[in-house]
Amino acid sequence: MDAKTEKTLKRRIASAAGHLKGIERMVDEDAYCIDIIQQVQAVQAALNKVNTILLDNHLKTCVTTAIQGDDPDQREQMLSELSAVFTAKSKL
């Protein structure tokens, strides 16, 4: 992962963590449920963006290297990992 991508991810993760602390505070203060739900949705959207950035990076680096490489086992492993991630997500 290049330094720019790493910096972007760390910033987004820190932001999501800050929002989570805010949600915890809102629950402690018995905030209005819809307000809490909206904040949870915002954190989920932020984490989805983190996943998108990570997937893009993975496809451009690890997966591309495996597909262009000579090791069929490595190619199969990369494809299996991707499939497993999306299969697991659909079961949630």
Backbone as CSV, one residue per row, in Angstrom:
resi,resn,N_x,N_y,N_z,CA_x,CA_y,CA_z,C_x,C_y,C_z
1,MET,0.857,-1.173,0.000,0.000,0.000,0.000,0.903,1.235,0.000
2,ASP,0.584,2.165,-0.861,1.401,3.378,-0.913,1.044,4.298,0.258
3,ALA,1.925,5.250,0.499,1.782,6.147,1.654,0.511,6.987,1.580
4,LYS,0.141,7.425,0.381,-1.062,8.250,0.227,-2.313,7.461,0.596
5,THR,-2.406,6.217,0.124,-3.558,5.369,0.438,-3.617,5.085,1.933
6,GLU,-2.460,4.786,2.513,-2.406,4.514,3.952,-2.865,5.727,4.757
7,LYS,-2.413,6.902,4.362,-2.801,8.127,5.062,-4.309,8.354,4.947
8,THR,-4.853,8.144,3.757,-6.297,8.303,3.537,-7.079,7.342,4.412
9,LEU,-6.647,6.078,4.444,-7.340,5.078,5.257,-7.287,5.425,6.740
10,LYS,-6.124,5.799,7.214,-5.987,6.142,8.635,-6.882,7.319,9.008
11,ARG,-6.953,8.306,8.114,-7.799,9.476,8.381,-9.267,9.066,8.437
12,ARG,-9.687,8.256,7.501,-11.090,7.820,7.476,-11.428,6.934,8.678
13,ILE,-10.515,6.057,9.053,-10.749,5.183,10.206,-10.802,6.001,11.493
14,ALA,-9.912,6.966,11.616,-9.929,7.831,12.806,-11.232,8.619,12.876
15,SER,-11.707,9.076,11.746,-12.970,9.805,11.708,-14.124,8.901,12.141
16,ALA,-14.148,7.683,11.619,-15.202,6.737,12.005,-15.132,6.421,13.492
17,ALA,-13.924,6.276,14.015,-13.750,5.997,15.449,-14.278,7.158,16.283
18,GLY,-14.027,8.369,15.831,-14.544,9.546,16.538,-16.062,9.573,16.543
19,HIS,-16.639,9.239,15.397,-18.105,9.179,15.319,-18.662,8.086,16.239
20,LEU,-17.961,6.962,16.322,-18.413,5.890,17.221,-18.420,6.355,18.672
21,LYS,-17.386,7.087,19.054,-17.357,7.644,20.418,-18.545,8.581,20.620
22,GLY,-18.868,9.346,19.602,-20.022,10.241,19.678,-21.320,9.472,19.843
23,ILE,-21.424,8.349,19.142,-22.620,7.506,19.261,-22.720,6.949,20.673
24,GLU,-21.596,6.521,21.202,-21.585,6.003,22.574,-22.063,7.078,23.555
25,ARG,-21.596,8.297,23.347,-22.004,9.421,24.198,-23.501,9.684,24.047
26,MET,-23.983,9.616,22.803,-25.413,9.839,22.555,-26.266,8.796,23.279
27,VAL,-25.812,7.552,23.258,-26.551,6.492,23.958,-26.541,6.764,25.461
28,ASP,-25.362,7.122,25.984,-25.257,7.437,27.416,-26.184,8.582,27.812
29,GLU,-26.355,9.528,26.905,-27.184,10.706,27.191,-28.638,10.499,26.782
30,ASP,-28.975,9.288,26.377,-30.338,8.941,25.971,-30.850,9.875,24.871
31,ALA,-30.013,10.053,23.853,-30.382,10.914,22.717,-31.541,10.283,21.942
32,TYR,-32.142,11.081,21.123,-33.261,10.651,20.292,-32.795,9.518,19.371
33,CYS,-33.583,8.438,19.340,-33.194,7.218,18.621,-32.839,7.472,17.154
34,ILE,-33.643,8.260,16.478,-33.398,8.530,15.058,-32.062,9.247,14.867
35,ASP,-31.725,10.131,15.777,-30.437,10.815,15.699,-29.282,9.816,15.821
36,ILE,-29.433,8.860,16.722,-28.402,7.829,16.895,-28.316,6.965,15.639
37,ILE,-29.461,6.567,15.122,-29.486,5.742,13.909,-28.791,6.463,12.754
38,GLN,-29.044,7.754,12.615,-28.404,8.522,11.542,-26.885,8.544,11.708
39,GLN,-26.417,8.643,12.928,-24.978,8.627,13.169,-24.385,7.241,12.880
40,VAL,-25.114,6.197,13.243,-24.666,4.835,12.936,-24.564,4.652,11.424
41,GLN,-25.549,5.157,10.702,-25.518,5.065,9.242,-24.324,5.824,8.666
42,ALA,-23.990,6.941,9.259,-22.838,7.720,8.803,-21.540,6.929,9.011
43,VAL,-21.430,6.251,10.153,-20.242,5.424,10.423,-20.187,4.264,9.438
44,GLN,-21.326,3.639,9.184,-21.357,2.538,8.223,-20.933,3.006,6.836
45,ALA,-21.380,4.174,6.436,-20.994,4.721,5.130,-19.487,4.992,5.090
46,ALA,-18.959,5.513,6.180,-17.520,5.783,6.241,-16.725,4.482,6.150
47,LEU,-17.174,3.454,6.853,-16.477,2.166,6.804,-16.636,1.496,5.437
48,ASN,-17.771,1.697,4.795,-17.935,1.181,3.432,-16.928,1.830,2.493
49,LYS,-16.675,3.128,2.686,-15.678,3.818,1.870,-14.283,3.257,2.137
50,VAL,-13.985,2.941,3.394,-12.703,2.312,3.736,-12.584,0.987,2.980
51,ASN,-13.645,0.187,2.993,-13.629,-1.082,2.267,-13.399,-0.885,0.783
52,THR,-14.033,0.134,0.220,-13.879,0.410,-1.215,-12.431,0.762,-1.538
53,ILE,-11.827,1.591,-0.724,-10.432,1.981,-0.939,-9.523,0.761,-0.809
54,LEU,-9.757,-0.046,0.222,-8.946,-1.248,0.422,-9.100,-2.236,-0.731
55,LEU,-10.324,-2.438,-1.184,-10.553,-3.362,-2.290,-9.868,-2.864,-3.554
56,ASP,-10.000,-1.578,-3.834,-9.353,-0.999,-5.006,-7.844,-1.209,-4.944
57,ASN,-7.261,-0.943,-3.790,-5.822,-1.141,-3.609,-5.450,-2.613,-3.799
58,HIS,-6.233,-3.492,-3.226,-5.955,-4.938,-3.315,-6.022,-5.410,-4.770
59,LEU,-7.027,-4.941,-5.498,-7.160,-5.332,-6.901,-5.983,-4.825,-7.734
60,LYS,-5.547,-3.601,-7.457,-4.465,-3.003,-8.235,-3.088,-3.549,-7.867
61,THR,-2.971,-4.173,-6.714,-1.660,-4.663,-6.279,-1.651,-6.189,-6.210
62,CYS,-2.152,-6.733,-5.148,-2.056,-8.172,-4.894,-2.710,-9.019,-5.984
63,VAL,-3.927,-8.659,-6.343,-4.660,-9.467,-7.330,-4.008,-9.353,-8.704
64,THR,-3.635,-8.147,-9.092,-2.984,-7.950,-10.389,-1.684,-8.740,-10.457
65,THR,-0.898,-8.692,-9.394,0.363,-9.450,-9.352,0.095,-10.943,-9.482
66,ALA,-0.918,-11.438,-8.780,-1.236,-12.871,-8.836,-1.713,-13.283,-10.220
67,ILE,-2.534,-12.468,-10.839,-3.069,-12.811,-12.166,-1.965,-12.782,-13.210
68,GLN,-1.057,-11.839,-13.094,0.028,-11.733,-14.061,1.149,-12.721,-13.791
69,GLY,1.151,-13.313,-12.612,2.219,-14.227,-12.223,2.061,-15.606,-12.840
70,ASP,3.047,-16.432,-12.565,3.087,-17.780,-13.130,2.527,-18.849,-12.194
71,ASP,2.112,-18.459,-11.007,1.665,-19.440,-10.008,0.147,-19.566,-10.028
72,PRO,-0.383,-20.660,-10.597,-1.837,-20.825,-10.650,-2.475,-20.962,-9.265
73,ASP,-1.727,-21.496,-8.309,-2.265,-21.617,-6.945,-2.470,-20.242,-6.312
74,GLN,-1.528,-19.337,-6.571,-1.659,-17.978,-6.039,-2.855,-17.273,-6.675
75,ARG,-3.045,-17.451,-7.986,-4.202,-16.854,-8.656,-5.495,-17.384,-8.040
76,GLU,-5.567,-18.679,-7.859,-6.774,-19.293,-7.303,-7.029,-18.803,-5.882
77,GLN,-5.961,-18.657,-5.104,-6.102,-18.164,-3.732,-6.687,-16.761,-3.718
78,MET,-6.179,-15.890,-4.580,-6.691,-14.518,-4.645,-8.172,-14.499,-5.020
79,LEU,-8.538,-15.270,-6.012,-9.936,-15.316,-6.435,-10.827,-15.902,-5.345
80,SER,-10.345,-16.923,-4.672,-11.113,-17.534,-3.579,-11.316,-16.561,-2.429
81,GLU,-10.269,-15.795,-2.108,-10.385,-14.811,-1.031,-11.433,-13.752,-1.366
82,LEU,-11.391,-13.254,-2.586,-12.373,-12.245,-2.990,-13.788,-12.806,-2.938
83,SER,-13.943,-14.005,-3.454,-15.255,-14.641,-3.450,-15.752,-14.846,-2.018
84,ALA,-14.868,-15.284,-1.141,-15.249,-15.529,0.252,-15.680,-14.241,0.959
85,VAL,-14.997,-13.150,0.689,-15.354,-11.876,1.317,-16.757,-11.462,0.922
86,PHE,-17.080,-11.575,-0.374,-18.392,-11.147,-0.821,-19.471,-12.142,-0.476
87,THR,-19.137,-13.413,-0.384,-20.112,-14.427,0.044,-20.435,-14.229,1.518
88,ALA,-19.423,-13.983,2.333,-19.648,-13.753,3.761,-20.493,-12.511,3.984
89,LYS,-20.252,-11.462,3.192,-21.007,-10.218,3.338,-22.486,-10.443,3.012
90,SER,-22.756,-11.259,2.004,-24.153,-11.466,1.608,-24.919,-12.285,2.649
91,LYS,-24.208,-12.999,3.517,-24.862,-13.802,4.560,-25.199,-12.997,5.805
92,LEU,-24.656,-11.769,5.894,-24.901,-10.944,7.089,-26.280,-10.417,7.135
